[in-house]
């Protein structure tokens, strides 16, 4: 048996959470896009290197010293290891990349949560399509209340279709 009132409550909760997440996603997505565009422009003017392999900053600096590079030449650099490639460049540039990557990770997490709520709503709506008279009795609902719930589910489907 299906508890209709709890299904409706879960749909309402999920819709509210989706709306909050949507606002955060929209805001964060804009920031990530802006930072990405900024980094692409900066990439053209910033001197940085892509090295095959994974090198920590200390490892990179020691290798450079072995090859005769003075400490003052490598003082303001930082490294970032990503997918088996090490980026070596100015501290500020690497810091921006890390910041953008952290925001992008948060953005992806928010998207995943949004999708999970969406799936929960779809599942609850499907369950509400197959209501029996026993479910109405179990949920202690009257027929007029059930009619109101049917109207609610139609509106919920429309809202979910927008997202």
N, C-alpha and C positions, 0 to 999 in steps of 0.2 A: 504494500500500500504506500501511497505517496502522501506526505504531509504537504499539502498545497501551500499553506501559509508560510512554512519554512522555505519552500522553493521561491515564493514571491519575495520573501525577505532577502534571500540570497541574491536574487536578481537585482533588487534595489541596491543592496550593498555593493555588488559588483559594478553596477552602472555608475554609482557615485565614485568608486575607486578608479574606474576607467576614465571618468571625466577629470579627476585630479591628475592622473598619470598623463593624460593627453595634454594638459596644460604644461606640465613639466617637460614632456617630450618635445613639444613645440618650442618652448623656451631654450632648452638645452641643445636641441638640434640646430637652432640658429647660431648659437655660440660656437658649436663645433664646426659648422660650415664656415663661419667667419674666421676662426683660427686656422682652418685648413687653407683657405684662400690666402691669408696673411703669410702662412708658412711657405706656400708655393711661391709667392713673390719674393720672400726673404731667401728662399733656396737659390734663386738666380744670382743674388749678390753676396751670399755668404759662402765662405770657403770651408768646405767640410769634405770628409772622405768616407767612402764605404769600403770596409775591409771584410774580405771573406773570413769567416770564423768568428769566434766569440772571445773578445779581449776585454778584460776589466781595465779601468783607468790606470791602475797601478802597473798592470802588465804592459799596456801600451806605452806608458811613460818609460818604463825600464828598457823596453825594446828600442825606443827612440834614442835613449841615452847610449845604448850599446852601439848604435849606428852613428854616434857623434853629434847628435842634435843637442843644443844647449837647453838647459832647464828653462831659461827665460822664454824660449820659443814655444814651449809646450805648457806654459804655466796656466793659461786661460782656457784650456780645452777640457772637454768632458766626453764621455762615451755613453752610447746607448746601444744595447744589444737587442736585436729584433730579428727573428726568423733566421738565425745563423749568420747574420750580418751585423757587423759593428759599425755604427756611425760615430765618427770622431769630428767634433766641431766646437765652436765657442759655447761656453756655459749657457748663455742666454738662449741660444738657438736650441740646444738639447733640452733645456728646461721647458721651452715652449712646446716642443714635441711631446715631452712626458705629460705636460699639463693637458694638451689636446687629447692624447691617448687615454688619460684617466677620465676625462669628460666623455669621450666616445664610449668607453667601457660602461660608465654610468648610464649613458643614453641607451646602449644595447640592453642593459639590465632592465631599464624602464620599459623598453619595447617588449621584452620577454614577459614581464609582469602584465602588461596591457593585453598581450595575446592570451595569457593564461586566464584572465578575467573574461575575455571574450569567449573562450572555449567553455568556461563555466556557465556563462549566460546561455549560450547555444544549447548546452546539455540540459539545463533546467527548463528551457523553453520546449525542447523536444519531449521531456518528461511530462510537461503540462499539457501536451497535445493528446495524450492517451489517458485522460482522467476517466475513472469509472464512478458510478454512483457510490460505491463503497469508499472511494477516496474522499468524496464530499462528506460523507458521514464521519469518516475517520478524522478529517480536518475540522469537523464541526462547522461547516459552511452551509449557508442557505443558498438557494438558487439565485436570488438577486446578487448576493456577494460573489457567486461564481461568475455571473454575467459581468460584473465589474472587473473581476480578475481576467476574464477573456479580453476585455477592452485594454486592460493594462498590458497584457502579453502582446497584443497587436502593436501598441505604442513602443514597447520594449524592442520588438523585432525591428521596427522602423529606426529606432535609435542605434541599435547594433549595426544595422545595414549602413549607417552613415560612417561608422568607424571602420 
